[in-house]
Protein backbone atom coordinates (compact mmCIF):
# COMPACT_ATOMS: atom_id res chain seq x y z
CA UNK A 1 0.00 0.00 0.00
CA UNK A 2 1.20 3.51 -0.83
CA UNK A 3 0.17 6.29 1.55
CA UNK A 4 0.35 9.88 0.35
CA UNK A 5 -0.26 12.67 2.86
CA UNK A 6 -0.31 16.43 2.41
CA UNK A 7 -0.80 17.06 6.12
CA UNK A 8 -3.01 19.62 7.82
CA UNK A 9 -1.62 22.85 6.35
CA UNK A 10 -4.19 25.52 5.47
CA UNK A 11 -3.14 25.62 1.80
CA UNK A 12 -4.11 22.97 -0.75
CA UNK A 13 -1.54 20.78 -2.52
CA UNK A 14 -3.36 19.77 -5.69
CA UNK A 15 -0.19 18.92 -7.67
CA UNK A 16 0.78 16.12 -5.29
CA UNK A 17 -2.76 14.78 -4.91
CA UNK A 18 -3.31 14.75 -8.67
CA UNK A 19 0.08 13.13 -9.34
CA UNK A 20 -0.65 10.39 -6.79
CA UNK A 21 -4.13 9.83 -8.23
CA UNK A 22 -2.67 9.64 -11.76
CA UNK A 23 -0.12 7.10 -10.54
CA UNK A 24 -2.87 5.04 -8.90
CA UNK A 25 -4.45 4.63 -12.34
CA UNK A 26 -1.27 2.93 -13.60
CA UNK A 27 -0.64 0.43 -10.80
CA UNK A 28 -2.34 -2.44 -9.03
CA UNK A 29 -0.89 -1.18 -5.75
CA UNK A 30 -3.45 0.32 -3.36
CA UNK A 31 -2.95 4.10 -3.13
CA UNK A 32 -4.49 6.05 -0.25
CA UNK A 33 -4.29 9.84 -0.19
CA UNK A 34 -4.85 12.12 2.79
CA UNK A 35 -5.63 15.31 0.89
CA UNK A 36 -6.41 17.83 3.62
CA UNK A 37 -8.24 20.86 2.25
CA UNK A 38 -7.25 20.10 -1.35
CA UNK A 39 -10.37 20.35 -3.49
CA UNK A 40 -9.63 17.52 -5.92
CA UNK A 41 -11.81 14.47 -6.52
CA UNK A 42 -9.66 11.36 -6.85
CA UNK A 43 -10.81 8.94 -9.52
CA UNK A 44 -8.31 6.09 -9.04
CA UNK A 45 -7.00 6.36 -5.48
CA UNK A 46 -8.83 6.13 -2.19
CA UNK A 47 -8.82 9.51 -0.47
CA UNK A 48 -9.93 11.29 2.67
CA UNK A 49 -9.54 14.79 4.07
CA UNK A 50 -8.41 14.32 7.68
CA UNK A 51 -8.24 11.60 10.32
CA UNK A 52 -7.15 11.15 13.90
CA UNK A 53 -3.51 10.76 14.92
CA UNK A 54 -4.21 7.12 15.78
CA UNK A 55 -5.77 6.40 12.38
CA UNK A 56 -2.81 8.04 10.61
CA UNK A 57 -0.33 6.04 12.68
CA UNK A 58 -2.14 2.84 11.70
CA UNK A 59 -2.01 3.77 8.01
CA UNK A 60 1.68 4.64 8.26
CA UNK A 61 2.45 1.31 9.90
CA UNK A 62 0.56 -0.60 7.17
CA UNK A 63 2.13 1.30 4.26
CA UNK A 64 4.94 -0.13 2.13
CA UNK A 65 5.72 3.32 0.70
CA UNK A 66 5.18 6.74 2.29
CA UNK A 67 4.99 9.99 0.32
CA UNK A 68 4.69 12.80 2.84
CA UNK A 69 4.81 16.55 2.61
CA UNK A 70 7.63 17.53 4.97
CA UNK A 71 6.20 18.95 8.15
CA UNK A 72 6.28 18.52 11.91
CA UNK A 73 3.53 15.93 11.89
CA UNK A 74 5.27 13.64 9.41
CA UNK A 75 8.68 13.98 11.05
Order of alpha helices (4+ residues) and beta strands (2+ residues): beta-alpha-beta-beta-alpha-beta
